[in-house]
Amino acid sequence: MSESVQVMPDLDPAQYTVVWIAPLPIEAEVALRMMDHRHEGRFPMSRGDDYVFRAGDINGHNIVVATLPDGQEYGTGSAAALASQAKKSFPNLWFGLLVGVAAGLPSVSRESPRDIRLGDILIARPEGEVAALVAYDLGKETTHNGFQLLRLGHALANPDPVVMSAIGSIRLDIKLSKSAQLFLQYYESMKDGDDEGTFLDPGQEHDVLYETADDGTEKLVSRLPRLASQRTRVWYGPIGSGDKLLKNAKKRDELRDKYNIIGLEMEAAGTMNRIPVGVIRGVCDYGDTHKNKRWQPYAAAMAAAYAKAVLNEVRPRSTLAAGDATQTAEVGGMRSVFNGPISGQNVFAGNSMTGKMNMNFS
């Protein structure tokens, strides 16, 4: 008598509105661990489909977790192919998040020190004339100006405004409360469910930073440990994206100072034109010869915790209902939050990262 084979149910691609791109295996693992519920089953595949997507939900959002095949070389090209298939396979995507690890670029000797540390979180955001995403190795060599960035470094696409609005809301909450508890609670919950301790903080004593002089000599930077309550900081600014794995301190510093970037990663430039995503990265190294994978799990977990906070800031489209005591209004992709009353008046407090705010009430 033959044993019955359990067939996994098909998932409906039309029901999924958010794509969480996690290129590395450790990034995909932590993404799935962050789900409120993981969805059993697989999506239908057809000829030409190269990627297997996983699924789950957070705060009522049905989420596709997209990752690269095990062993595939990562970079902008691979990320572009992954994002292209996700866009083709899921017709109702609303927005995307690119979540994972990156090199952090501290600058502790400048007049206003930028003391980025391992385990901190980097959020891609425009700064002055510099775009949120700097594709630093995409462009052309010129006679007079050296290397000219593709479209002068301006991102070819931007995240849905609702993503940047949610990030702005989290930033404001952190500033007002002086606490990162808003997203750290999600890290603590995930960490407690990991019996192997994969995502534990390696410890500040193992966070070692070197400054490199013009002649290539290195000098250990002395930094006091942070207080436990201030262990994790979130940094907002341009992030560099390119195909080269950078382990060169001199090149790193040149890019940092030229474009005022806060970090370096390898997938965003290949993703943005396919699916505009919010870029959220945990710092796992400093982009120099001391680079290793010791901090990757913890850094990936911190980035994922922030991403979950973003998803918990945005109400799912299907649940937007008038008269709800926690009503949200989605206007042109922007989320606003009902906060009243104040002095007997109902007050609507909104935020927009684009400088535009149009509110219509019915």
FIKEKOL-658749 format. One record per residue (C-alpha): residue number from 1; residue in one letter; chain; x, y, z. Coordinates in Angstrom, 2 decimals, padded with zeros to 5 digits. Layout:
// residues N
@resi=NUM&resn=A&chain=A&X=X&Y=Y&Z=Z
...
//
This chain:
// residues 362
@resi=1&resn=M&chain=A&X=000.00&Y=000.00&Z=000.00
@resi=2&resn=S&chain=A&X=001.53&Y=003.30&Z=-001.05
@resi=3&resn=E&chain=A&X=001.82&Y=006.17&Z=001.38
@resi=4&resn=S&chain=A&X=-000.17&Y=009.31&Z=000.61
@resi=5&resn=V&chain=A&X=001.86&Y=012.35&Z=-000.34
@resi=6&resn=Q&chain=A&X=000.90&Y=015.61&Z=001.32
@resi=7&resn=V&chain=A&X=000.48&Y=018.33&Z=-001.30
@resi=8&resn=M&chain=A&X=001.05&Y=021.90&Z=-000.14
@resi=9&resn=P&chain=A&X=-001.82&Y=024.23&Z=-000.99
@resi=10&resn=D&chain=A&X=-001.46&Y=026.93&Z=-003.62
@resi=11&resn=L&chain=A&X=-001.33&Y=030.53&Z=-002.41
@resi=12&resn=D&chain=A&X=-003.15&Y=033.22&Z=-004.40
@resi=13&resn=P&chain=A&X=-000.66&Y=035.84&Z=-005.67
@resi=14&resn=A&chain=A&X=-003.47&Y=038.39&Z=-006.04
@resi=15&resn=Q&chain=A&X=-003.92&Y=038.49&Z=-002.26
@resi=16&resn=Y&chain=A&X=-000.40&Y=039.81&Z=-001.56
@resi=17&resn=T&chain=A&X=000.27&Y=043.56&Z=-001.48
@resi=18&resn=V&chain=A&X=003.74&Y=043.94&Z=000.07
@resi=19&resn=V&chain=A&X=007.06&Y=042.49&Z=-001.04
@resi=20&resn=W&chain=A&X=009.85&Y=042.14&Z=001.54
@resi=21&resn=I&chain=A&X=013.10&Y=041.68&Z=-000.38
@resi=22&resn=A&chain=A&X=015.74&Y=039.89&Z=001.70
@resi=23&resn=P&chain=A&X=018.58&Y=038.88&Z=-000.66
@resi=24&resn=L&chain=A&X=020.74&Y=036.85&Z=001.75
@resi=25&resn=P&chain=A&X=019.61&Y=033.60&Z=003.44
@resi=26&resn=I&chain=A&X=020.09&Y=035.06&Z=006.94
@resi=27&resn=E&chain=A&X=018.00&Y=038.08&Z=005.91
@resi=28&resn=A&chain=A&X=015.21&Y=035.84&Z=004.59
@resi=29&resn=E&chain=A&X=015.25&Y=033.72&Z=007.75
@resi=30&resn=V&chain=A&X=014.82&Y=036.71&Z=010.02
@resi=31&resn=A&chain=A&X=012.10&Y=038.12&Z=007.76
@resi=32&resn=L&chain=A&X=010.07&Y=034.93&Z=008.16
@resi=33&resn=R&chain=A&X=010.70&Y=034.92&Z=011.90
@resi=34&resn=M&chain=A&X=009.26&Y=038.45&Z=012.08
@resi=35&resn=M&chain=A&X=005.93&Y=037.45&Z=010.52
@resi=36&resn=D&chain=A&X=002.85&Y=037.44&Z=012.73
@resi=37&resn=H&chain=A&X=001.88&Y=034.29&Z=010.83
@resi=38&resn=R&chain=A&X=003.78&Y=032.31&Z=008.21
@resi=39&resn=H&chain=A&X=001.57&Y=031.10&Z=005.38
@resi=40&resn=E&chain=A&X=001.69&Y=027.43&Z=004.54
@resi=41&resn=G&chain=A&X=001.75&Y=026.64&Z=000.84
@resi=42&resn=R&chain=A&X=003.54&Y=027.81&Z=-002.28
@resi=43&resn=F&chain=A&X=002.75&Y=030.15&Z=-005.12
@resi=44&resn=P&chain=A&X=002.04&Y=028.70&Z=-008.57
@resi=45&resn=M&chain=A&X=005.03&Y=028.69&Z=-010.91
@resi=46&resn=S&chain=A&X=005.27&Y=028.59&Z=-014.69
@resi=47&resn=R&chain=A&X=008.00&Y=028.22&Z=-017.28
@resi=48&resn=G&chain=A&X=010.58&Y=030.98&Z=-016.87
@resi=49&resn=D&chain=A&X=009.96&Y=031.51&Z=-013.14
@resi=50&resn=D&chain=A&X=013.31&Y=031.23&Z=-011.37
@resi=51&resn=Y&chain=A&X=012.44&Y=032.11&Z=-007.79
@resi=52&resn=V&chain=A&X=010.45&Y=030.44&Z=-005.02
@resi=53&resn=F&chain=A&X=008.69&Y=033.01&Z=-002.84
@resi=54&resn=R&chain=A&X=007.65&Y=032.50&Z=000.78
@resi=55&resn=A&chain=A&X=004.77&Y=034.29&Z=002.47
@resi=56&resn=G&chain=A&X=003.32&Y=035.53&Z=005.73
@resi=57&resn=D&chain=A&X=001.51&Y=038.47&Z=007.25
@resi=58&resn=I&chain=A&X=002.16&Y=041.37&Z=009.61
@resi=59&resn=N&chain=A&X=-000.56&Y=043.70&Z=010.89
@resi=60&resn=G&chain=A&X=-002.97&Y=042.34&Z=008.29
@resi=61&resn=H&chain=A&X=-000.59&Y=042.93&Z=005.36
@resi=62&resn=N&chain=A&X=-000.11&Y=039.82&Z=003.22
@resi=63&resn=I&chain=A&X=003.62&Y=039.79&Z=002.50
@resi=64&resn=V&chain=A&X=005.78&Y=038.07&Z=-000.08
@resi=65&resn=V&chain=A&X=009.33&Y=037.30&Z=001.12
@resi=66&resn=A&chain=A&X=011.68&Y=037.38&Z=-001.86
@resi=67&resn=T&chain=A&X=015.22&Y=036.05&Z=-001.59
@resi=68&resn=L&chain=A&X=017.97&Y=034.92&Z=-003.93
@resi=69&resn=P&chain=A&X=018.57&Y=031.21&Z=-004.53
@resi=70&resn=D&chain=A&X=021.11&Y=029.65&Z=-002.22
@resi=71&resn=G&chain=A&X=024.59&Y=030.15&Z=-003.63
@resi=72&resn=Q&chain=A&X=023.62&Y=032.73&Z=-006.26
@resi=73&resn=E&chain=A&X=025.95&Y=035.70&Z=-006.50
@resi=74&resn=Y&chain=A&X=024.33&Y=038.78&Z=-005.06
@resi=75&resn=G&chain=A&X=024.51&Y=042.35&Z=-006.35
@resi=76&resn=T&chain=A&X=022.48&Y=044.85&Z=-008.35
@resi=77&resn=G&chain=A&X=021.93&Y=042.50&Z=-011.34
@resi=78&resn=S&chain=A&X=020.66&Y=039.61&Z=-009.24
@resi=79&resn=A&chain=A&X=018.45&Y=041.94&Z=-007.21
@resi=80&resn=A&chain=A&X=016.99&Y=043.40&Z=-010.41
@resi=81&resn=A&chain=A&X=016.04&Y=039.95&Z=-011.70
@resi=82&resn=L&chain=A&X=014.46&Y=039.01&Z=-008.37
@resi=83&resn=A&chain=A&X=012.46&Y=042.25&Z=-008.20
@resi=84&resn=S&chain=A&X=011.34&Y=041.89&Z=-011.83
@resi=85&resn=Q&chain=A&X=009.87&Y=038.45&Z=-011.22
@resi=86&resn=A&chain=A&X=008.16&Y=039.62&Z=-008.03
@resi=87&resn=K&chain=A&X=006.56&Y=042.48&Z=-009.94
@resi=88&resn=K&chain=A&X=005.40&Y=040.09&Z=-012.68
@resi=89&resn=S&chain=A&X=004.11&Y=037.42&Z=-010.30
@resi=90&resn=F&chain=A&X=002.14&Y=039.60&Z=-007.87
@resi=91&resn=P&chain=A&X=-000.26&Y=041.95&Z=-009.66
@resi=92&resn=N&chain=A&X=-001.49&Y=043.88&Z=-006.62
@resi=93&resn=L&chain=A&X=001.77&Y=044.93&Z=-004.96
@resi=94&resn=W&chain=A&X=001.33&Y=048.21&Z=-003.10
@resi=95&resn=F&chain=A&X=004.88&Y=048.85&Z=-001.85
@resi=96&resn=G&chain=A&X=008.13&Y=047.07&Z=-001.10
@resi=97&resn=L&chain=A&X=010.84&Y=046.98&Z=001.55
@resi=98&resn=L&chain=A&X=014.47&Y=046.05&Z=000.94
@resi=99&resn=V&chain=A&X=015.69&Y=044.80&Z=004.31
@resi=100&resn=G&chain=A&X=019.08&Y=043.44&Z=005.28
@resi=101&resn=V&chain=A&X=022.66&Y=044.29&Z=006.14
@resi=102&resn=A&chain=A&X=025.11&Y=046.93&Z=004.96
@resi=103&resn=A&chain=A&X=028.45&Y=048.52&Z=005.71
@resi=104&resn=G&chain=A&X=028.16&Y=051.55&Z=007.96
@resi=105&resn=L&chain=A&X=030.29&Y=054.62&Z=007.30
@resi=106&resn=P&chain=A&X=031.04&Y=056.43&Z=010.56
@resi=107&resn=S&chain=A&X=032.95&Y=059.69&Z=010.63
@resi=108&resn=V&chain=A&X=033.99&Y=060.35&Z=014.19
@resi=109&resn=S&chain=A&X=036.62&Y=063.01&Z=013.51
@resi=110&resn=R&chain=A&X=034.38&Y=065.51&Z=011.71
@resi=111&resn=E&chain=A&X=033.05&Y=068.62&Z=013.44
@resi=112&resn=S&chain=A&X=029.66&Y=066.96&Z=013.90
@resi=113&resn=P&chain=A&X=030.66&Y=063.34&Z=014.54
@resi=114&resn=R&chain=A&X=028.61&Y=060.55&Z=012.97
@resi=115&resn=D&chain=A&X=029.23&Y=057.71&Z=015.37
@resi=116&resn=I&chain=A&X=027.63&Y=054.85&Z=013.44
@resi=117&resn=R&chain=A&X=028.19&Y=051.50&Z=015.17
@resi=118&resn=L&chain=A&X=027.67&Y=047.83&Z=014.40
@resi=119&resn=G&chain=A&X=024.03&Y=046.91&Z=014.95
@resi=120&resn=D&chain=A&X=022.76&Y=050.43&Z=014.19
@resi=121&resn=I&chain=A&X=020.06&Y=050.91&Z=011.55
@resi=122&resn=L&chain=A&X=020.43&Y=052.88&Z=008.31
@resi=123&resn=I&chain=A&X=017.41&Y=054.32&Z=006.49
@resi=124&resn=A&chain=A&X=017.84&Y=055.61&Z=002.93
@resi=125&resn=R&chain=A&X=016.63&Y=059.21&Z=002.79
@resi=126&resn=P&chain=A&X=017.56&Y=062.21&Z=000.59
@resi=127&resn=E&chain=A&X=019.96&Y=064.73&Z=002.11
@resi=128&resn=G&chain=A&X=020.21&Y=068.14&Z=000.49
@resi=129&resn=E&chain=A&X=021.07&Y=067.68&Z=-003.18
@resi=130&resn=V&chain=A&X=022.00&Y=064.01&Z=-002.70
@resi=131&resn=A&chain=A&X=019.38&Y=061.36&Z=-003.50
@resi=132&resn=A&chain=A&X=018.34&Y=058.71&Z=-001.00
@resi=133&resn=L&chain=A&X=020.13&Y=056.12&Z=-003.12
@resi=134&resn=V&chain=A&X=023.51&Y=056.75&Z=-004.74
@resi=135&resn=A&chain=A&X=024.39&Y=054.21&Z=-007.43
@resi=136&resn=Y&chain=A&X=028.06&Y=055.02&Z=-007.00
@resi=137&resn=D&chain=A&X=029.48&Y=052.74&Z=-009.72
@resi=138&resn=L&chain=A&X=026.80&Y=053.41&Z=-012.37
@resi=139&resn=G&chain=A&X=027.70&Y=056.30&Z=-014.65
@resi=140&resn=K&chain=A&X=030.31&Y=057.43&Z=-017.13
@resi=141&resn=E&chain=A&X=033.89&Y=058.62&Z=-017.11
@resi=142&resn=T&chain=A&X=034.26&Y=062.25&Z=-018.21
@resi=143&resn=T&chain=A&X=037.28&Y=064.30&Z=-019.23
@resi=144&resn=H&chain=A&X=036.77&Y=067.19&Z=-016.88
@resi=145&resn=N&chain=A&X=034.79&Y=065.86&Z=-013.94
@resi=146&resn=G&chain=A&X=036.17&Y=062.34&Z=-013.56
@resi=147&resn=F&chain=A&X=033.20&Y=060.03&Z=-012.90
@resi=148&resn=Q&chain=A&X=029.68&Y=061.33&Z=-013.43
@resi=149&resn=L&chain=A&X=026.93&Y=059.40&Z=-011.68
@resi=150&resn=L&chain=A&X=024.01&Y=058.00&Z=-013.62
@resi=151&resn=R&chain=A&X=021.44&Y=060.82&Z=-013.84
@resi=152&resn=L&chain=A&X=023.64&Y=062.80&Z=-011.46
@resi=153&resn=G&chain=A&X=023.02&Y=060.28&Z=-008.71
@resi=154&resn=H&chain=A&X=019.28&Y=060.81&Z=-008.50
@resi=155&resn=A&chain=A&X=017.30&Y=057.66&Z=-007.84
@resi=156&resn=L&chain=A&X=015.30&Y=056.63&Z=-010.88
@resi=157&resn=A&chain=A&X=012.33&Y=055.77&Z=-008.66
@resi=158&resn=N&chain=A&X=011.23&Y=056.55&Z=-005.13
@resi=159&resn=P&chain=A&X=009.42&Y=054.44&Z=-002.53
@resi=160&resn=D&chain=A&X=005.67&Y=054.78&Z=-002.23
@resi=161&resn=P&chain=A&X=005.05&Y=057.90&Z=-000.08
@resi=162&resn=V&chain=A&X=003.27&Y=055.76&Z=002.51
@resi=163&resn=V&chain=A&X=006.59&Y=054.04&Z=003.32
@resi=164&resn=M&chain=A&X=008.42&Y=057.32&Z=003.87
@resi=165&resn=S&chain=A&X=005.45&Y=058.66&Z=005.84
@resi=166&resn=A&chain=A&X=005.59&Y=055.64&Z=008.15
@resi=167&resn=I&chain=A&X=009.36&Y=056.09&Z=008.57
@resi=168&resn=G&chain=A&X=008.78&Y=059.76&Z=009.39
@resi=169&resn=S&chain=A&X=006.22&Y=058.76&Z=012.01
@resi=170&resn=I&chain=A&X=008.63&Y=056.29&Z=013.63
@resi=171&resn=R&chain=A&X=011.40&Y=058.88&Z=013.57
@resi=172&resn=L&chain=A&X=009.16&Y=061.38&Z=015.34
@resi=173&resn=D&chain=A&X=008.13&Y=058.83&Z=017.98
@resi=174&resn=I&chain=A&X=011.78&Y=057.96&Z=018.67
@resi=175&resn=K&chain=A&X=012.67&Y=061.65&Z=018.96
@resi=176&resn=L&chain=A&X=009.81&Y=062.42&Z=021.33
@resi=177&resn=S&chain=A&X=010.31&Y=059.36&Z=023.54
@resi=178&resn=K&chain=A&X=014.12&Y=059.22&Z=023.20
@resi=179&resn=S&chain=A&X=013.69&Y=055.46&Z=022.95
@resi=180&resn=A&chain=A&X=013.98&Y=052.89&Z=020.19
@resi=181&resn=Q&chain=A&X=011.50&Y=050.64&Z=022.01
@resi=182&resn=L&chain=A&X=009.01&Y=051.08&Z=019.18
@resi=183&resn=F&chain=A&X=010.96&Y=048.58&Z=017.07
@resi=184&resn=L&chain=A&X=013.21&Y=046.93&Z=019.66
@resi=185&resn=Q&chain=A&X=010.19&Y=045.09&Z=021.06
@resi=186&resn=Y&chain=A&X=009.97&Y=043.14&Z=017.80
@resi=187&resn=Y&chain=A&X=013.64&Y=042.19&Z=018.02
@resi=188&resn=E&chain=A&X=013.25&Y=041.04&Z=021.63
@resi=189&resn=S&chain=A&X=010.23&Y=038.92&Z=020.77
@resi=190&resn=M&chain=A&X=011.99&Y=037.26&Z=017.82
@resi=191&resn=K&chain=A&X=015.20&Y=036.73&Z=019.81
@resi=192&resn=D&chain=A&X=013.28&Y=035.01&Z=022.61
@resi=193&resn=G&chain=A&X=011.89&Y=032.53&Z=020.08
@resi=194&resn=D&chain=A&X=015.35&Y=031.55&Z=018.81
@resi=195&resn=D&chain=A&X=016.65&Y=028.70&Z=020.95
@resi=196&resn=E&chain=A&X=020.04&Y=028.68&Z=019.21
@resi=197&resn=G&chain=A&X=020.84&Y=032.32&Z=020.03
@resi=198&resn=T&chain=A&X=021.68&Y=033.10&Z=016.40
@resi=199&resn=F&chain=A&X=020.54&Y=036.70&Z=016.60
@resi=200&resn=L&chain=A&X=022.10&Y=037.76&Z=019.89
@resi=201&resn=D&chain=A&X=024.12&Y=040.97&Z=020.13
@resi=202&resn=P&chain=A&X=027.82&Y=039.99&Z=019.77
@resi=203&resn=G&chain=A&X=028.67&Y=042.69&Z=022.32
@resi=204&resn=Q&chain=A&X=030.04&Y=046.22&Z=022.11
@resi=205&resn=E&chain=A&X=033.48&Y=044.99&Z=023.14
@resi=206&resn=H&chain=A&X=033.70&Y=043.31&Z=019.71
@resi=207&resn=D&chain=A&X=032.77&Y=046.48&Z=017.82
@resi=208&resn=V&chain=A&X=036.18&Y=047.71&Z=016.67
@resi=209&resn=L&chain=A&X=036.64&Y=050.69&Z=014.36
@resi=210&resn=Y&chain=A&X=039.85&Y=051.76&Z=012.62
@resi=211&resn=E&chain=A&X=040.62&Y=055.07&Z=010.92
@resi=212&resn=T&chain=A&X=042.91&Y=054.91&Z=007.90
@resi=213&resn=A&chain=A&X=045.46&Y=057.64&Z=007.20
@resi=214&resn=D&chain=A&X=046.43&Y=058.80&Z=003.70
@resi=215&resn=D&chain=A&X=049.47&Y=056.54&Z=003.76
@resi=216&resn=G&chain=A&X=047.29&Y=053.50&Z=004.49
@resi=217&resn=T&chain=A&X=048.23&Y=053.06&Z=008.13
@resi=218&resn=E&chain=A&X=045.42&Y=052.19&Z=010.53
@resi=219&resn=K&chain=A&X=044.66&Y=053.68&Z=013.90
@resi=220&resn=L&chain=A&X=042.25&Y=052.17&Z=016.43
@resi=221&resn=V&chain=A&X=039.44&Y=054.58&Z=017.29
@resi=222&resn=S&chain=A&X=038.65&Y=054.84&Z=020.99
@resi=223&resn=R&chain=A&X=034.91&Y=054.98&Z=021.67
@resi=224&resn=L&chain=A&X=033.10&Y=054.66&Z=024.97
@resi=225&resn=P&chain=A&X=030.47&Y=051.92&Z=025.17
@resi=226&resn=R&chain=A&X=026.93&Y=053.17&Z=024.80
@resi=227&resn=L&chain=A&X=024.48&Y=052.89&Z=027.66
@resi=228&resn=A&chain=A&X=022.17&Y=049.91&Z=027.33
@resi=229&resn=S&chain=A&X=019.20&Y=052.26&Z=026.84
@resi=230&resn=Q&chain=A&X=021.03&Y=053.93&Z=023.93
@resi=231&resn=R&chain=A&X=022.52&Y=050.79&Z=022.40
@resi=232&resn=T&chain=A&X=020.81&Y=051.11&Z=019.03
@resi=233&resn=R&chain=A&X=020.63&Y=054.28&Z=016.93
@resi=234&resn=V&chain=A&X=018.84&Y=054.94&Z=013.66
@resi=235&resn=W&chain=A&X=020.60&Y=057.01&Z=010.99
@resi=236&resn=Y&chain=A&X=018.85&Y=058.67&Z=008.05
@resi=237&resn=G&chain=A&X=020.61&Y=059.74&Z=004.87
@resi=238&resn=P&chain=A&X=021.87&Y=058.68&Z=001.44
@resi=239&resn=I&chain=A&X=023.05&Y=055.09&Z=001.04
@resi=240&resn=G&chain=A&X=025.51&Y=054.02&Z=-001.64
@resi=241&resn=S&chain=A&X=024.64&Y=051.00&Z=-003.78
@resi=242&resn=G&chain=A&X=026.96&Y=049.15&Z=-006.16
@resi=243&resn=D&chain=A&X=028.09&Y=045.77&Z=-007.42
@resi=244&resn=K&chain=A&X=031.47&Y=045.74&Z=-005.70
@resi=245&resn=L&chain=A&X=031.92&Y=044.25&Z=-002.24
@resi=246&resn=L&chain=A&X=033.94&Y=047.03&Z=-000.63
@resi=247&resn=K&chain=A&X=036.80&Y=046.10&Z=001.70
@resi=248&resn=N&chain=A&X=038.93&Y=049.15&Z=000.98
@resi=249&resn=A&chain=A&X=038.99&Y=051.78&Z=003.74
@resi=250&resn=K&chain=A&X=040.42&Y=054.51&Z=001.48
@resi=251&resn=K&chain=A&X=037.78&Y=054.01&Z=-001.21
@resi=252&resn=R&chain=A&X=035.10&Y=053.80&Z=001.47
@resi=253&resn=D&chain=A&X=036.13&Y=057.15&Z=002.94
@resi=254&resn=E&chain=A&X=036.26&Y=058.76&Z=-000.51
@resi=255&resn=L&chain=A&X=032.69&Y=057.70&Z=-001.24
@resi=256&resn=R&chain=A&X=031.52&Y=058.78&Z=002.21
@resi=257&resn=D&chain=A&X=033.02&Y=062.25&Z=001.92
@resi=258&resn=K&chain=A&X=032.08&Y=062.83&Z=-001.73
@resi=259&resn=Y&chain=A&X=028.41&Y=061.89&Z=-001.44
@resi=260&resn=N&chain=A&X=027.85&Y=062.22&Z=002.33
@resi=261&resn=I&chain=A&X=026.55&Y=058.64&Z=002.43
@resi=262&resn=I&chain=A&X=025.92&Y=056.76&Z=005.66
@resi=263&resn=G&chain=A&X=026.31&Y=053.22&Z=004.33
@resi=264&resn=L&chain=A&X=027.06&Y=050.91&Z=001.41
@resi=265&resn=E&chain=A&X=025.07&Y=047.95&Z=000.10
@resi=266&resn=M&chain=A&X=024.73&Y=045.90&Z=-003.09
@resi=267&resn=E&chain=A&X=021.08&Y=045.47&Z=-004.09
@resi=268&resn=A&chain=A&X=019.07&Y=048.70&Z=-003.95
@resi=269&resn=A&chain=A&X=020.32&Y=050.13&Z=-007.25
@resi=270&resn=G&chain=A&X=019.10&Y=047.00&Z=-009.03
@resi=271&resn=T&chain=A&X=015.73&Y=046.99&Z=-007.28
@resi=272&resn=M&chain=A&X=014.45&Y=050.56&Z=-007.38
@resi=273&resn=N&chain=A&X=013.51&Y=050.70&Z=-011.06
@resi=274&resn=R&chain=A&X=011.57&Y=047.44&Z=-010.83
@resi=275&resn=I&chain=A&X=009.86&Y=047.95&Z=-007.48
@resi=276&resn=P&chain=A&X=010.32&Y=051.24&Z=-005.59
@resi=277&resn=V&chain=A&X=011.31&Y=050.10&Z=-002.11
@resi=278&resn=G&chain=A&X=012.07&Y=051.56&Z=001.26
@resi=279&resn=V&chain=A&X=015.70&Y=050.67&Z=002.04
@resi=280&resn=I&chain=A&X=016.32&Y=049.53&Z=005.63
@resi=281&resn=R&chain=A&X=019.76&Y=048.20&Z=006.57
@resi=282&resn=G&chain=A&X=021.46&Y=046.97&Z=009.71
@resi=283&resn=V&chain=A&X=025.17&Y=047.76&Z=010.07
@resi=284&resn=C&chain=A&X=027.25&Y=044.55&Z=010.03
@resi=285&resn=D&chain=A&X=030.73&Y=045.91&Z=009.16
@resi=286&resn=Y&chain=A&X=032.63&Y=049.07&Z=008.23
@resi=287&resn=G&chain=A&X=033.53&Y=048.26&Z=004.63
@resi=288&resn=D&chain=A&X=037.23&Y=047.64&Z=005.29
@resi=289&resn=T&chain=A&X=039.65&Y=044.70&Z=005.50
@resi=290&resn=H&chain=A&X=038.28&Y=043.78&Z=008.94
@resi=291&resn=K&chain=A&X=034.93&Y=042.86&Z=007.38
@resi=292&resn=N&chain=A&X=033.52&Y=039.51&Z=008.54
@resi=293&resn=K&chain=A&X=030.12&Y=037.85&Z=009.02
@resi=294&resn=R&chain=A&X=030.05&Y=037.83&Z=012.82
@resi=295&resn=W&chain=A&X=027.58&Y=040.71&Z=013.05
@resi=296&resn=Q&chain=A&X=025.34&Y=039.74&Z=010.11
@resi=297&resn=P&chain=A&X=022.58&Y=037.88&Z=012.04
@resi=298&resn=Y&chain=A&X=022.20&Y=040.61&Z=014.68
@resi=299&resn=A&chain=A&X=022.32&Y=043.42&Z=012.12
@resi=300&resn=A&chain=A&X=019.77&Y=041.64&Z=009.91
@resi=301&resn=A&chain=A&X=017.49&Y=041.17&Z=012.92
@resi=302&resn=M&chain=A&X=017.65&Y=044.86&Z=013.84
@resi=303&resn=A&chain=A&X=016.78&Y=045.91&Z=010.29
@resi=304&resn=A&chain=A&X=013.90&Y=043.43&Z=010.23
@resi=305&resn=A&chain=A&X=012.57&Y=044.77&Z=013.54
@resi=306&resn=Y&chain=A&X=012.48&Y=048.27&Z=012.08
@resi=307&resn=A&chain=A&X=010.76&Y=046.96&Z=008.95
@resi=308&resn=K&chain=A&X=008.08&Y=045.35&Z=011.12
@resi=309&resn=A&chain=A&X=007.56&Y=048.69&Z=012.86
@resi=310&resn=V&chain=A&X=007.00&Y=050.29&Z=009.44
@resi=311&resn=L&chain=A&X=004.37&Y=047.67&Z=008.57
@resi=312&resn=N&chain=A&X=002.66&Y=048.24&Z=011.89
@resi=313&resn=E&chain=A&X=002.48&Y=051.97&Z=011.14
@resi=314&resn=V&chain=A&X=000.55&Y=051.41&Z=007.91
@resi=315&resn=R&chain=A&X=-003.01&Y=050.16&Z=007.98
@resi=316&resn=P&chain=A&X=-003.79&Y=047.54&Z=005.34
@resi=317&resn=R&chain=A&X=-005.86&Y=048.99&Z=002.53
@resi=318&resn=S&chain=A&X=-008.64&Y=046.47&Z=003.06
@resi=319&resn=T&chain=A&X=-009.20&Y=047.60&Z=006.66
@resi=320&resn=L&chain=A&X=-009.49&Y=051.35&Z=006.06
@resi=321&resn=A&chain=A&X=-012.99&Y=052.05&Z=007.35
@resi=322&resn=A&chain=A&X=-014.75&Y=055.29&Z=008.22
@resi=323&resn=G&chain=A&X=-015.78&Y=055.69&Z=011.83
@resi=324&resn=D&chain=A&X=-013.04&Y=053.48&Z=013.25
@resi=325&resn=A&chain=A&X=-011.67&Y=054.97&Z=016.48
@resi=326&resn=T&chain=A&X=-008.13&Y=054.43&Z=015.14
@resi=327&resn=Q&chain=A&X=-009.05&Y=055.62&Z=011.67
@resi=328&resn=T&chain=A&X=-006.37&Y=056.24&Z=009.07
@resi=329&resn=A&chain=A&X=-006.73&Y=058.16&Z=005.83
@resi=330&resn=E&chain=A&X=-004.73&Y=057.11&Z=002.82
@resi=331&resn=V&chain=A&X=-004.46&Y=060.10&Z=000.49
@resi=332&resn=G&chain=A&X=-002.22&Y=059.75&Z=-002.53
@resi=333&resn=G&chain=A&X=-000.32&Y=056.96&Z=-000.77
@resi=334&resn=M&chain=A&X=000.22&Y=059.05&Z=002.37
@resi=335&resn=R&chain=A&X=-000.82&Y=057.86&Z=005.81
@resi=336&resn=S&chain=A&X=-002.18&Y=060.31&Z=008.36
@resi=337&resn=V&chain=A&X=-003.06&Y=059.50&Z=011.95
@resi=338&resn=F&chain=A&X=-006.11&Y=060.67&Z=013.90
@resi=339&resn=N&chain=A&X=-004.81&Y=061.92&Z=017.25
@resi=340&resn=G&chain=A&X=-007.55&Y=064.20&Z=018.73
@resi=341&resn=P&chain=A&X=-009.08&Y=065.60&Z=020.72
@resi=342&resn=I&chain=A&X=-007.06&Y=068.60&Z=021.90
@resi=343&resn=S&chain=A&X=-008.92&Y=071.29&Z=023.89
@resi=344&resn=G&chain=A&X=-012.20&Y=069.78&Z=022.75
@resi=345&resn=Q&chain=A&X=-011.23&Y=069.78&Z=019.08
@resi=346&resn=N&chain=A&X=-010.55&Y=066.69&Z=016.99
@resi=347&resn=V&chain=A&X=-007.08&Y=067.05&Z=015.49
@resi=348&resn=F&chain=A&X=-005.56&Y=065.28&Z=012.50
@resi=349&resn=A&chain=A&X=-001.76&Y=065.01&Z=012.65
@resi=350&resn=G&chain=A&X=-000.10&Y=063.93&Z=009.43
@resi=351&resn=N&chain=A&X=003.41&Y=063.66&Z=008.10
@resi=352&resn=S&chain=A&X=004.85&Y=063.60&Z=004.63
@resi=353&resn=M&chain=A&X=008.43&Y=063.12&Z=003.48
@resi=354&resn=T&chain=A&X=007.65&Y=064.77&Z=000.14
@resi=355&resn=G&chain=A&X=006.58&Y=068.17&Z=001.42
@resi=356&resn=K&chain=A&X=003.06&Y=067.71&Z=-000.05
@resi=357&resn=M&chain=A&X=000.01&Y=067.02&Z=002.02
@resi=358&resn=N&chain=A&X=-003.49&Y=066.86&Z=000.59
@resi=359&resn=M&chain=A&X=-006.26&Y=065.75&Z=002.92
@resi=360&resn=N&chain=A&X=-009.74&Y=064.98&Z=001.69
@resi=361&resn=F&chain=A&X=-012.49&Y=063.95&Z=004.05
@resi=362&resn=S&chain=A&X=-015.80&Y=062.41&Z=003.16
//
